[in-house]
Amino acid sequence: MMSSVRVNAEFDPEVLSQSTVRILIKGKQGITGAATGFLWQTNTQIVTSLHVLSNDPNSKIIVEFGRLKRKAIVKAVLPSADLVLLEVKKPIAGWQPLLTFKEVKPKYKAEVSALGFNRGSIGMSTRELRKGFVTPEMLQVLLPPDAVKNIIRTSQLNIKLPIYYLDGSLLPGYSGSPIVNIQGELIGIGNGGLENGASSVSWVIPAANLNTLVKSKTSQLPKYQNELNEIFSVDKLSPEKGNTASLQSTPFDSNLSFLGSLFTNLFNHAFAKQNTEMPNKGDYLSPLTEVNYHQFNFIKVKSRTYEQLLTSSGTPTNMKHVFTLFNHVFHGYKVNYNKYVFDIYEDGRFGLNVVVPQGVELVVDQDEFLVAQGNMFCRICDYGIQYHARQLTHDAQQLIRKSPESFLNTVANQQWLDLNEEGDYGEYSDFRTIESFGGQRYVLRAAYSDFSEPFKNQFELNYLTAATNRDAWFQAQGILNRFDNNFFSSLNKYRGTDCTANNLPLTQATVCSDIETMFTVIISVHLTSFSNMFFPLR
């Protein structure tokens, strides 16, 4: 058994920051990939994830530390574990290589930390995670079926690879990051970048693979390297020629209140005593977008069209189940749903994902509610998305361990009772579903409306999701108040309309616009989910 060089009583991110670097893959058109890496055994060797590299002969590997950078070459590869050992000729002053690792698997619920660069941004940050449980604990359990087929086709990454499963998830760009225990001992290498609809897939490669990597005599990238690079889509970047700021497909807001002091400390510590080198002036990103709400820290990780989300989903039937409800209300209209774009936010600690239509912000309002806010979206508007975080009581925890379905059905029934305090609501009972994500994680989906209530002119369609794990539950509601007698009259009058047609009359175009907006609300709520879903072995 080996023990880490980090023998501190507890993990110190500033110490680890001296071993951690940013990896950028640069082609003719700009930056095409971003990851994290760490110095291993010497100050000229760097470990990162193999899938980020490109077979393009014009591709360059850039290693950055603070504002300084070095070109790197491939010294050794271990395709079966998705690892690569890079080498630089001239190390940067201040680099401190990690020397050893802890070989013992972390216990269930053990706290671990990752240090990395989100989407290649200049500021490194920690992700505090928890060891989960899955059996067998190997990569294939986390892979959507199509990903398994595509990876097998490349003849590279071993889908039977033993891994460490995390309850939470890593950010895009954390592939190759050092994963340490609470003592600061290296226990593995972060990996991921696969997509499963709105969810992401990430895992830890046990550090014992470093011994095999260092001994590898192969330095040539595999034949199907670029195909594997495409599969790990979250770590890919879409460059725009001459624009290094295009590392991120959507602009970030400048909100770093939660991690501000940590970013500042790591940033300054990495730059200390290095003013004799020429700084790198490009390839930097704006700060990430994050929203703190109760115990959750949501970070915007990607933007995708509905079509892209559906294509990458390992459970497309569950994703399309929303049309059971949508077609019940809006049947007879032809709408191009695939084009709509959504922003996905992820909480790393719990691996919980929330989704909002692109252009709508996820914010905590002045009343401390988490809401979607933007044009036509607010708590008193025709369209609204609201979220609530709730701690599980002792009785609820006992019930969910005994029967999660009973617990979530109780949640759905209580929602119906709460709504009927305000009016006469009915539930679309054939629509209620409970989806399992593995590891005692479940998502309930249910829908209600007061369309049948007499003697009123304003109606509501209420769409609910409730996500729960062992410790907490999180509720999302899509609230559609656009329904009044005039809207119902127009809705019925223009059934059969092709909303994709050009030059529709204003009245029909208005109905189509309302339908499309309601679709984005319902889909956003429907896509509340957990990352790292379990898939049955085939």
KOLTIMAR-18469 format. One record per residue (C-alpha): x, y, z; residue in three letters. Coordinates in steps of 0.02 Angstrom, whole numbers, plus 32768, in hexadecimal, padded with zeros to 4 digits. Example, Ala and Ser with C-alpha at 12.3 -4.5 7.8 and 13.67 -1.06 7.14 Angstrom:
<sites>
82677F1F8186ala;82AC7FCB8165ser;
</sites>
This chain:
<sites>
800080008000met;803F80AD7FD6met;8017814A8039ser;800F81F97FF4ser;8096827C800Aval;800C82E88053arg;801082B9810Aval;7FB383518149asn;7F2C833981CBala;7EB08378814Aglu;7EA883A58093phe;7EF3844E8067asp;7EBF84887FB7pro;7F4B85097FB2glu;7FCB847F7FC3val;7F7984177F3Bleu;7F6D84B07ECAser;802B84AB7EB7gln;801784017E63ser;7F7E84287DF8thr;7F8084717D48val;7F0884A17CBFarg;7F0F843E7C1Cile;7ED9848E7B78leu;7ED4843C7ACEile;7EF084BB7A45lys;7ED684A6798Agly;7ED7851A78F5lys;7E2C85607923gln;7E51857B79DBgly;7E33851A7A7Bile;7DD784757A5Cthr;7DE584207B05gly;7E0584467BBBala;7E3183DA7C50ala;7E9383D67CF2thr;7F36837D7D16gly;7FB283657DA3phe;806E83537DB5leu;809E829E7DD5trp;814382647E25gln;81AE82E77DCBthr;8192839C7D9Casn;819983717CE3thr;810F82EC7CE3gln;805583137CE0ile;7FC1829C7CE8val;7F1A82C47C96thr;7E8B82707C39ser;7EB482257B90leu;7E0A82497B43his;7E2C83057B3Fval;7EBE82F37AC5leu;7EAD82FA7A08ser;7EFF8299797Basn;7F0083367911asp;7FB7835378DDpro;7F9D840E78F5asn;7F5F83F679A7ser;7FCA84357A37lys;7FC484097AEFile;7FD484A37B5Eile;7FF584937C19val;7FCF852D7C81glu;7FFB85597D33phe;7FBE86037D6Agly;7FE386757CD7arg;8075860D7C98leu;806C85867C15lys;80D284FA7BC9arg;80BE848A7B32lys;80B583D17B5Cala;80CE83307AFDile;808782837B1Aval;80FE82147B7Clys;808D817E7B9Dala;7FD7814B7B88val;7F6680CF7BE1leu;7ECA80C87B72pro;7E7280447BDBser;7E6880BF7C6Eala;7E5D815E7C04asp;7F0181A27C49leu;7F9381FA7BF8val;803C822E7C3Dleu;807A82D37BF5leu;8129831A7BFAglu;816983CC7BF8val;821F83FA7BD8lys;822984917C4Alys;81C384877CEBpro;817785237D37ile;81BF85657DDAala;814E85377E6Bgly;811184907E27trp;8107840B7EAEgln;80E8835B7E6Cpro;807F82DD7EC9leu;80EC82497EF4leu;807D81BD7F36thr;7FC8818A7F49phe;7F5181307FBElys;7F2080897F73glu;7E93805B7FEBval;7DE5807A7FA5lys;7D8781048003pro;7CFB80C58071lys;7C4480E28048tyr;7C128198806Elys;7CC981CB8084ala;7CEA82818059glu;7D5E82A27FC6val;7D9383417F6Bser;7DBF836A7EB8ala;7E2584017E84leu;7E1184397DD1gly;7DE684BA7D4Dphe;7D3184C87D19asn;7D2A84C77C5Aarg;7DDF84FE7C58gly;7DC285A07CB7ser;7E5885F67D05ile;7E1C85E07DB9gly;7E2D85347E04met;7DAE84FE7E86ser;7D84846A7EF3thr;7CF183F47EE4arg;7CC083A27F87glu;7C7882F67F62leu;7C4682577FB9arg;7C6E81A27F92lys;7BD181477F5Cgly;7BA580907F4Aphe;7B83802A7EAEval;7BA67F757E87thr;7C017F407E21pro;7C667FE07E31glu;7CA17FEB7D7Emet;7C90806A7CF3leu;7C0A80117C8Dgln;7B8880287D17val;7B8B80E57CFAleu;7B8B80E37C3Cleu;7AEF80FE7BD2pro;7AD780707B54pro;7B0B80D77ABCasp;7BA981107B16ala;7BD6805A7B38val;7BC3802F7A80lys;7C2980C47A48asn;7CB580A67AC5ile;7CC17FEE7A95ile;7CCD802579DFarg;7D6A808B7A06thr;7DC07FF37A56ser;7E0E80667AD9gln;7DBF80877B82leu;7D987FEA7BE5asn;7CDF7FEF7C13ile;7D047F6D7C9Alys;7D817FE57CEBleu;7D747FE57DAApro;7D4780947DE4ile;7D1480F57E7Ftyr;7C60812C7E72tyr;7C3181DA7EB3leu;7B88820F7EF7asp;7BA582BB7EAAgly;7BF482EB7E06ser;7C8B83467DC0leu;7C8183E67D5Bleu;7CAD83EA7CA1pro;7D6984057C97gly;7D8D839D7D34tyr;7DC683077CCEser;7E7882E47D07gly;7E61833B7DAFser;7EB482F57E4Bpro;7E3682A67EC3ile;7E6E82A47F79val;7E288266801Easn;7E0F82D380B8ile;7EC782BE80E5gln;7EFB8303803Bgly;7F3882597FFDglu;7F2582377F43leu;7EA681AC7F2Aile;7E7881BF7E72gly;7E6782247DD3ile;7DC5827A7DA4gly;7D7782497CFFasn;7CD782687CA0gly;7C9082D77C1Agly;7C0B825F7BDDleu;7B5682987BCFglu;7AB182447BF9asn;7A2E82C37BC6gly;7A3583537C43ala;7AA082E77CB6ser;7B5B82CE7CB1ser;7BC482347CD2val;7C64823A7D38ser;7CCC81C47DA1trp;7D7581AD7DF6val;7DFF81427DABile;7E5A80EB7E3Cpro;7F0A81317E53ala;7F5780837E47ala;7F4980967D8Aasn;7FD581177D94leu;8053808A7DACasn;801D803A7D08thr;801B80E17CAFleu;80CD810C7CE0val;810A80617CA4lys;80B0806D7BFDser;812380657B66lys;809F80AE7AF2thr;80A081687ACCser;803A81677A2Bgln;7F86819E7A36leu;7F0981147A0Cpro;7EC48105795Blys;7E148137798Ftyr;7E4981C27A05gln;7DDE824779AFasn;7D4481D779B5glu;7D5B81C37A71leu;7D72827F7A7Fasn;7CC782977A30glu;7C7482217AACile;7CB382887B40phe;7C52831E7AFFser;7C4983887B9Dval;7D0683A17B9Fasp;7D0683D87AE9lys;7D0284907ABEleu;7CC284E47A20ser;7D47855D79E7pro;7D2A85F6797Eglu;7DBE86287917lys;7E1F86B57966gly;7DB286B87A00asn;7DFF86627A96thr;7D70869A7B04ala;7CFF861B7AACser;7D3485957B26leu;7C8685A27B6Fgln;7BEE85967AFDser;7B89860D7B68thr;7BC586A47BCBpro;7BE286927C85phe;7BA7870B7D09asp;7C2287537D85ser;7BE487057E26asn;7C6A86B47E8Fleu;7C2B86DD7F3Dser;7C2886297F76phe;7CD785FA7F3Cleu;7D2186A87F32gly;7D9E869B7FC0ser;7DD785F07F89leu;7DEF86297ED4phe;7E5186C17F0Fthr;7EC1865D7F81asn;7EE885D87F00leu;7EFE86597E76phe;7F7886C37EDAasn;7FD4862D7F21his;7FF285E57E74ala;8036868B7E33phe;80AB86AE7EC5ala;816486C67E9Flys;814E86AC7DE3gln;8164875C7D9Fasn;8201872E7D3Ethr;819986D07CBCglu;8131871A7C2Fmet;807887077C57pro;7FFB86B97BE1asn;7F8187407BABlys;7EFB86D87B56gly;7E8C86427B65asp;7E31867A7C03tyr;7D7A866D7C2Dleu;7CFE86D77C8Bser;7CD086967D38pro;7C5486097D43leu;7B9A861E7D63thr;7B6685D77E0Bglu;7ACC85E37E7Aval;7ACB85B57F32asn;7A2785797F7Btyr;7A1C85228025his;7A97848F8020gln;7AA684957F62phe;7B2984ED7EF8asn;7AEA84EC7E44phe;7B6885127DBBile;7B3C85297D05lys;7B94849C7CA9val;7B4F849C7BF8lys;7ACB84D77B7Dser;7A75845A7B0Barg;79E484517A91thr;795783DA7AB9tyr;7990836E7A27glu;7A4083637A6Egln;79FD83347B1Aleu;798E82AE7AD0leu;7A1982677A63thr;7A9282537AF6ser;7A0F820F7B6Eser;7A22815C7BA8gly;7967815A7BD0thr;791581B47B3Cpro;786B81637B5Dthr;786581B27C0Basn;789B82597BC2met;781182537B3Dlys;778E82217BBDhis;776A82DA7BD6val;771082DA7B2Ephe;7689826D7B7Cthr;765583087BDCleu;768283887B58phe;762183337ACCasn;758B83207B3Dhis;757E83DC7B4Dval;75C984197AA9phe;759B838F7A2Ehis;758783C3797Agly;7619843C7973tyr;76BB841C7915lys;774E84647973val;780A84507957asn;783984287A0Atyr;78EB83F579DFasn;792B84A779C5lys;790F84EB7A75tyr;79AB85067ADEval;79BA84E77B98phe;7A3C85157C1Basp;7A6C84887C91ile;7AA584AB7D43tyr;7AF484257DAFglu;7B1384137E69asp;7BB183AC7E7Fgly;7B9483777F33arg;7AEF831F7F10phe;7B02830C7E54gly;7A5A83647E3Dleu;7A3283B87D97asn;79B584447D77val;798B848C7CCDval;794885347C91val;792385767BE2pro;79B885D17B99gln;79A9868C7BB8gly;795286707C5Fval;79BB86837CFCglu;79BD86107D92leu;79BA86867E28val;799086907EE0val;7911871E7EEAasp;78FA879F7F73gln;788787287FD1asp;791086A37FCCglu;78B386347F51phe;791585DD7EC7leu;78BD860B7E24val;78D386197D69ala;78D286D27D40gln;78CD872A7C98gly;785C876B7C10asn;77AB872C7C3Amet;77F386C27CC8phe;77D486EF7D7Ecys;777186B47E15arg;76D8871B7DE3ile;76E8870D7D25cys;768C869B7CACasp;7724862A7CACtyr;778785F87D45gly;780385777D84ile;781B856E7E40gln;788984FE7EA9tyr;788484C87F5Fhis;7909846A7FC3ala;78CF84038056arg;7929839F80DBgln;78E782F280FCleu;789E82D581A9thr;78CF82398207his;782781E781DDasp;783A82178126ala;78EA81CE8122gln;78A9812B816Agln;781C812680EAleu;788C814A8056ile;790580C18088arg;78758047809Blys;7811807D8002ser;784981147F9Bpro;77B180FF7F2Cglu;773C81127FC1ser;779981AE7FF9phe;779282017F4Eleu;76DC81D27F34asn;76BA82277FDBthr;771382C27F98val;76A682C07EFBala;760782AA7F60asn;763883387FD4gln;765683A87F3Dgln;75A483847F03trp;756083AE7FB0leu;75C584507FB7asp;758684857F0Cleu;74D384637F3Fasn;74E584E07FCBglu;74E2855F7F3Dglu;746385127EC6gly;741B84737E7Basp;74B184177E31tyr;74B7836C7DE4gly;754F82FF7DC0glu;757D82AE7D1Btyr;758D82097D77ser;75C881A47CE1asp;765C821A7CD1phe;76A782047D7Farg;775081AB7D77thr;77E281857DEAile;788D816E7D99glu;791E81197DF2ser;79CF815B7DD8phe;7A2080D87E49gly;7A7180F17EF2gly;79CA81187F46gln;79AD81AD7ED2arg;790181C57E86tyr;78A182487E25val;77E382587E2Bleu;778382AE7D9Farg;76CB82DF7DABala;7654835D7D5Dala;75B783B77D97tyr;753C84377D54ser;749C84907D84asp;745A84937CD0phe;73B584447D05ser;738E84C07D8Eglu;72EE85217D64pro;72CA85DB7D75phe;737B861C7D5Alys;73DE86687CCCasn;749286477D01gln;74D885977D07phe;757D85447D31glu;75E184AE7CF7leu;765B84797D80asn;76EA84037D59tyr;774C83B97DEBleu;77EF835B7DFDthr;783683257EA5ala;78E682DE7EAEala;792282847F49thr;79BA82277F89asn;79E081E28036arg;79EE828C808Aasp;798583128034ala;790483347FB1trp;78F383BC7F31phe;785483F47EDBgln;783B844F7E35ala;779584947DF8gln;776784D57D4Cgly;76D3854B7D62ile;7673857A7CC5leu;75EE85FF7CE1asn;75D786307C2Aarg;753485CF7C1Fphe;7497863B7C1Basp;73F7862C7BB7asn;743B86927B26asn;74D786267B1Bphe;747185847B21phe;740185CA7A97ser;749885F17A29ser;74EC854C7A55leu;745484E87A1Aasn;743485577983lys;74E285437938tyr;7502848B7958arg;7559844578BFgly;75CD84DB78B1thr;767F84BD7876asp;76E2852B78EDcys;777F850F7885thr;7733856A77EFala;776B861877C0asn;76F886B077BAasn;766E866D7829leu;75E086E67850pro;7601874478F2leu;757B86EA7956thr;75BE863F7928gln;767286757940ala;764686B279EEthr;75F9860B7A1Eval;769185B079D9cys;770686217A3Cser;76A685FC7ADCasp;76AB85417ABAile;776685477A9Aglu;778885A87B39thr;7720852D7B9Emet;7784849F7B51phe;782784EC7B8Fthr;77DE84FC7C3Fval;779E84497C46ile;783D83FE7BFDile;78AB84647C73ser;784E841F7D0Aval;784683707CC0his;7904836B7CAEleu;7925837F7D68thr;799782E97D83ser;7A30829C7DD3phe;7AD982827D80ser;7B3181D97D7Basn;7A9681717D5Emet;7AAB80B57D71phe;7A8E804A7CD6phe;7A717F8D7CD9pro;7B007F257C95leu;7ADE7ED47BEEarg;
</sites>
